[in-house]
Amino acid sequence: MDTQTIAAAGLPALGWALHGGLLLRRLATARRDPLTGLHTRAGWTTRADHLIAKHPDALVVLVDLDDFKAVNDTHGHAAGDAVLTATAGRLTDWCGRHGIAARLGGDEFAAIVTDPAHTTGLFALRAALAEPVTHNNQVLPVSASVGHCHRDRLPVPSLTDALSAADAAMYAAKGHGRRNNTR
């Protein structure tokens, strides 16, 4: 075979390799929120399902920003984006190497921590989430309702049950007013 024949035969293979690489990149970005860089619900759920089954001490956390609509309405969507980005960073920092965080949609976030002993605790998370965010020289107040569930306290240690329990705890926190959270 001459070099032209070999090159011609390799061209389709190169095309498929490039196409496959682009598809993998698009799939990866579909599992990440473009604003915060966190996992989306689909990407997080897949990983969290695996982690909760594997780690008996896993902790599932749900976070919902309080009065987020007021930030958008008063200061604009760019300010709201700054609050979402700051929240994502704070949640990611809190998880550290021992967990993963996600933006489930809107102003709702989730995390699973596989070894809660290596986090700074839920009190520290609540404090971090309550820190104001500065945007365009304006200080924006931020607060969040936080609900959590320990996997080992569930009759059936599934992600669905843990999320349901964390959701109930989060809404109980919302019922007690801003900045109040369940233990």
C-alpha positions as CSV (number, residue, x, y, z in Angstrom):
1,M,0.0,0.0,0.0
2,D,1.2,3.5,-0.8
3,T,1.0,6.4,1.7
4,Q,-1.9,8.0,-0.1
5,T,-4.0,4.8,0.4
6,I,-3.1,4.6,4.1
7,A,-3.9,8.3,4.6
8,A,-7.2,7.9,2.8
9,A,-8.1,4.9,5.0
10,G,-7.1,6.7,8.2
11,L,-9.2,9.9,7.4
12,P,-12.6,8.4,8.4
13,A,-11.1,7.0,11.6
14,L,-9.7,10.4,12.5
15,G,-13.2,11.9,11.8
16,W,-14.9,9.4,14.0
17,A,-12.4,10.0,16.8
18,L,-12.9,13.8,16.6
19,H,-16.7,13.3,16.5
20,G,-16.6,10.9,19.5
21,G,-14.5,13.4,21.5
22,L,-16.9,16.2,20.8
23,L,-19.8,14.0,21.9
24,L,-18.1,13.2,25.1
25,R,-17.4,16.9,25.8
26,R,-21.1,17.7,25.1
27,L,-22.2,14.9,27.4
28,A,-19.9,16.1,30.2
29,T,-21.1,19.7,29.9
30,A,-24.7,18.6,30.0
31,R,-24.0,17.1,33.4
32,R,-22.6,20.5,34.6
33,D,-24.5,23.7,35.3
34,P,-23.0,26.3,33.0
35,L,-23.3,29.1,35.6
36,T,-22.0,27.4,38.7
37,G,-19.9,24.6,37.3
38,L,-21.7,22.2,39.7
39,H,-23.2,18.9,38.7
40,T,-26.8,19.1,37.4
41,R,-29.5,16.9,38.9
42,A,-28.9,14.1,36.5
43,G,-25.1,14.0,36.9
44,W,-25.2,14.3,40.6
45,T,-27.9,11.7,41.1
46,T,-25.9,9.1,39.3
47,R,-22.8,9.7,41.4
48,A,-24.8,10.2,44.7
49,D,-26.7,6.9,44.3
50,H,-23.4,5.1,44.1
51,L,-21.9,7.0,47.0
52,I,-24.8,6.5,49.4
53,A,-24.9,2.8,48.7
54,K,-21.1,2.5,49.4
55,H,-20.7,4.8,52.5
56,P,-22.7,4.0,55.6
57,D,-21.9,7.4,57.2
58,A,-23.0,9.4,54.1
59,L,-24.8,12.7,54.8
60,V,-27.2,14.2,52.2
61,V,-27.8,17.9,52.4
62,L,-30.4,20.1,50.6
63,V,-30.1,23.9,50.4
64,D,-32.7,26.4,49.3
65,L,-31.9,30.1,49.1
66,D,-34.3,32.2,51.1
67,D,-36.0,35.1,49.3
68,F,-33.8,34.6,46.2
69,K,-36.5,36.2,44.0
70,A,-36.2,39.4,45.9
71,V,-32.4,39.6,45.0
72,N,-33.2,39.2,41.3
73,D,-36.1,41.6,41.5
74,T,-34.3,44.3,43.5
75,H,-30.7,44.0,42.2
76,G,-31.1,42.3,38.8
77,H,-30.3,38.9,37.4
78,A,-26.5,39.5,37.4
79,A,-26.7,39.9,41.1
80,G,-28.8,36.8,41.4
81,D,-26.1,34.9,39.3
82,A,-23.4,36.2,41.7
83,V,-25.4,34.8,44.7
84,L,-25.8,31.5,43.0
85,T,-22.1,31.3,42.1
86,A,-21.1,32.2,45.6
87,T,-23.4,29.6,47.1
88,A,-22.0,27.0,44.7
89,G,-18.5,27.8,45.8
90,R,-19.3,27.8,49.5
91,L,-21.1,24.4,49.2
92,T,-18.2,23.0,47.2
93,D,-15.6,24.2,49.7
94,W,-17.7,22.7,52.5
95,C,-17.8,19.3,50.8
96,G,-14.1,19.4,50.1
97,R,-12.6,16.1,48.9
98,H,-15.2,14.1,50.8
99,G,-18.3,14.9,48.8
100,I,-20.0,16.3,45.7
101,A,-22.3,19.2,45.3
102,A,-25.0,20.0,42.7
103,R,-27.3,22.7,41.6
104,L,-30.6,21.0,41.2
105,G,-32.3,23.9,39.6
106,G,-33.1,27.5,40.3
107,D,-31.9,28.3,43.8
108,E,-31.9,24.7,45.1
109,F,-28.7,22.9,45.7
110,A,-27.7,19.4,47.0
111,A,-24.6,17.7,48.4
112,I,-23.6,14.3,49.6
113,V,-20.7,14.0,51.9
114,T,-19.2,10.5,52.3
115,D,-17.3,11.2,55.5
116,P,-19.1,13.9,57.5
117,A,-16.3,13.8,60.1
118,H,-14.0,15.6,57.6
119,T,-16.4,18.5,57.1
120,T,-16.5,21.5,59.3
121,G,-20.1,20.6,60.3
122,L,-23.5,21.8,59.4
123,F,-23.2,24.9,61.6
124,A,-20.2,26.0,59.5
125,L,-22.1,25.4,56.3
126,R,-25.0,27.4,57.5
127,A,-22.7,30.2,58.5
128,A,-20.9,30.2,55.2
129,L,-24.2,30.3,53.3
130,A,-25.4,33.2,55.3
131,E,-22.4,35.4,54.4
132,P,-23.4,38.4,52.3
133,V,-22.3,38.5,48.7
134,T,-20.8,41.7,47.2
135,H,-21.8,42.5,43.6
136,N,-21.1,45.8,41.8
137,N,-20.1,47.4,45.2
138,Q,-23.4,46.4,46.7
139,V,-23.6,44.0,49.6
140,L,-26.4,41.5,49.0
141,P,-27.9,39.7,52.0
142,V,-28.0,35.9,51.7
143,S,-29.7,33.3,53.8
144,A,-30.5,29.7,53.1
145,S,-32.6,26.9,54.5
146,V,-30.7,23.7,55.0
147,G,-32.1,20.2,55.5
148,H,-30.0,17.1,55.9
149,C,-30.3,13.4,56.4
150,H,-27.8,10.8,57.7
151,R,-27.9,7.6,55.6
152,D,-27.5,5.4,58.6
153,R,-30.7,6.8,60.2
154,L,-32.9,5.6,57.4
155,P,-34.9,2.4,57.4
156,V,-34.0,2.0,53.7
157,P,-30.7,3.6,52.9
158,S,-31.5,4.9,49.5
159,L,-30.8,8.2,47.9
160,T,-34.5,8.8,47.3
161,D,-35.4,8.3,50.9
162,A,-32.4,10.4,52.0
163,L,-33.5,13.3,49.7
164,S,-37.1,13.0,50.9
165,A,-36.0,13.3,54.6
166,A,-33.6,16.1,53.8
167,D,-36.4,17.9,51.9
168,A,-38.8,17.6,54.8
169,A,-36.1,19.0,57.2
170,M,-35.4,21.8,54.8
171,Y,-39.0,22.8,54.6
172,A,-39.4,22.6,58.3
173,A,-36.5,25.0,58.5
174,K,-38.3,27.4,56.1
175,G,-41.3,27.2,58.3
176,H,-39.3,28.6,61.2
177,G,-38.4,31.7,59.2
178,R,-35.3,33.1,57.6
179,R,-31.9,31.9,58.8
180,N,-33.4,29.1,60.9
181,N,-32.3,25.6,60.1
182,T,-33.0,22.2,61.5
183,R,-30.3,20.3,63.3
